[in-house]
Amino acid sequence: MTKIIVNGGKRLNGTVKISAAKNSVLPIIAASLLCPEKCVLEEIPLLEDVYCICDVLKSIGASTEISKGRLTINPQNIISAEPPYELVRKMRASFLVMGPLLARMGNIKISLPGGCNIGTRPIDLHLKGLSALGADINVGHGYVEAKASKLVGARIYLDFPSVGATENIMTTAVMAEGETVIENAAEEPEIVDLANFLNSMGADIIGAGTDTIKILGVRDLKGSVHCVIPDRIEAGTYMIAAAITGSDLVIENVIAEHVKSVVAKLTEAGVTIYEKGNKLRVKSEGVIRPVDIKTLPYPGFPTDLQAPMMALMSISNGTSMITETVFENRFMHVCELKRMGVNIKIDGRSAVIEGVTKLSGAKVKATDLRAGAALILAGLAAEGTTEISDIHHIDRGYVNIEKKLKKVGADIERIEE
Ligand code: EPU
C-alpha cells in the first residue's frame, strides 16, 4: 500500500507552481471527440483522472499521446459510442463524453455514473438538457442510452447551476440546428475555458462565465491547440498550506480573479496576501482567526476547498462554522480530522469547529480527493507524524503534491509498504 507520511511543524518557504486545472482538462479532453481532427492540449496536468479519461477515449477508438506535457488527441477513427462500464465506473467525469459523442455519432450508451463518497450526484439535469435538444433518452439496467437523428437548439433552464450538466449541454448544442440558451448555467472558470476551447474549434458560444450561455449551432468543427487554465483548487490548497503552517509562500501560475473568495476568507482569518501578476504571496504569522464559510457555486466559496479550509479552522483561536450547500455528504473527512485532535460537531449541513491549540499526528485515510488534501494540510501543522493511506484519491487531482511541498520545506514523503 502506498502512503504519504508527514512530519508536522515545519515552516514553508519558497514558490509553488500550480498545474493546469483538472476540472478544465477533463471536459476539454471529452470535447475533443466532437470532430475528427487532431486536438493538442499544452502543459496538461499528469494526473490519474487524465490517464483515466484518455483510456475512455482509447476504448472507443480515439488515439491519445502524451509527450513532454502535451496531449495529442486524434479522434478520427472512433469505432464505438459505448465506452465500457469497467472504465466509466472508475471516474464520474467519464460521463462528460456523453454530449460530444451524441453530437458527433447521433447515439451514445454509457453506464450511469452512480453516487460517490461526497453525495448521490444525480444526472437528471444532464438528461433534461439533452432531451430538450431532441435526444431520445432511455435509462435502464444501469445504462443511459441517448439517440438523436437531429439535434435542435432549445432554451434550457437548470434548476441548479450544475457544472457537469452545463458542460454536457454545451458540447451537445455546439452542432445542433439553431440557438441554444442555457439559463442558470454554471459560471465556473472551467466553463469559460471549455467555451474558449470549443470556440477555437469553430463553435459560436457567448456568455460563458455568466448565468446565461448562448450557443449558435455550427455545421462543422475543426481541430485546435489549447492551453488549459491553472487549477484554482490546487492554488487554494497551497494558499491554505501557507496559512496553516504560519509560512510565507509564493503561489505561481494562478489567476487571482479565480481565487477571490479564498483570498477574502484567508484575509478574514488574518492571513496577508499580496498579488503580483500571475503570483500570489501568502504570508501568515501563525495566528488564525475563526471565519464562517458557506460553500456555493462560483463565484462563491468552492466546495472543493471546504475540507482544506476545515483543516485550517481547526487551529483557529475561536469557533467557526462551515456550511456545505453544494453536496449533501461532503463531511467524510470530519471523522479522520477528529483522529488528529480536531474538535468538530456536525449539525446537518453545517460543521461547528472549535479551534484547538495543537493537532496531533495520527494514522488517517483519505476518503476522497479533497478530504485527502485536508489531511495532508492538518499533518503539516500537527505535532508528530501523520500517516495517510488511500492516497490514490489524492493522486486523482494533485500533481506531485508531496514533491511540491517538499521543495518548499515540508517534511513529507510517499512510501510503498
Ligand atoms: N446535481 C443534480 N443533478 C444533476 C447534476 C448535479 O442534482 O444532474 C447536483 C449534484 O448532486 C450536486 C450539485 O448539483 O449536489 C453540484 O454538482 P455539479 O454537477 O455542479 O458537479 P459536477 O459537475 O459533478 C464538478 C467538479 C467537482 C466539483 C463540482 C462543484 C469536475 C470533473 N468535477 O462536479 O470536483 O466539486 O463541479 O464545483 O469538474 C473535485 O475536483 O474534487 C470535485 C468533486
Boltz pocket constraint, residues with backbone or C-beta under 6 A from the ligand:
constraints:
  - pocket:
      binder: B
      contacts: [[A, 22], [A, 23], [A, 24], [A, 26], [A, 93], [A, 119], [A, 120], [A, 121], [A, 122], [A, 123], [A, 124], [A, 125], [A, 126], [A, 127], [A, 160], [A, 161], [A, 162], [A, 163], [A, 164], [A, 165], [A, 186], [A, 303], [A, 304], [A, 325], [A, 326], [A, 327], [A, 328], [A, 369], [A, 370], [A, 397]]
      max_distance: 6.0
